[in-house]
C-alpha cells in the first residue's frame, strides 16, 4: 500500500547504475572508443559487486 515510501535496496541502486554505465559506454562507442572502454570497465566492476550481493541472497 505504501510502496512508494519504501526506498530502493542496494541491489536496485546498483542495477540502475550498471544499466546507466552500459548505456553511456554504448553512446560513447561511436565517438570515443577509449572513453567507452573505461565506462565499460566501470560497469563491469559494478556488475561484480551486484553479482556478489545476488549470491548472498
N, C-alpha and C positions, 0 to 999 in steps of 0.2 A: 504494500500500500504506500509506503514511504520510501520506495526505492530510489527516488530522485535525491533523497537526503544522504543516502549512503555514498561514501567516497569510493573511488576506484582502488582496487587492490594493486599491489606492487606488480603482479603479473600483468594486469591490464595496462598499467602505465608503460611497462617495458615492451609489451606487444605493440602499442601505439608508437613508441619511439622507434622500434625496429622497422615498422612499416614506413614511417616517415623518412628514416635514413635510407631505406632502399629506394624510395621514390626520388629522393634528392640525388642519389647515385645514378639512377636511370636518367634523370633530367640533365645531369652534368656529363653523361657519357657522350653526348653529341657535341659538347662544347670543349670540355677539358678532361681528357682521359685520366690524367694523374689525380685530379681532384675527385673524380668519380671513383677511382680505386681507393682513395683514402676514406671516402664516405662508406664504401662497401666494407672496408676493414672495420670501421666503427660499428656498422650494422652487425657484422659477424661477432664482435665482442659482446654486444647487447644480446645477440642470439644465444651465445653460450651461457650467459647469465640466466636468460629466460629458460633455457633447457634445464639448467640446474634447479631452478625453482619448480619447474614442472615435474622433475624427477622426485623431488621431496614430497610432492602432493600425491 
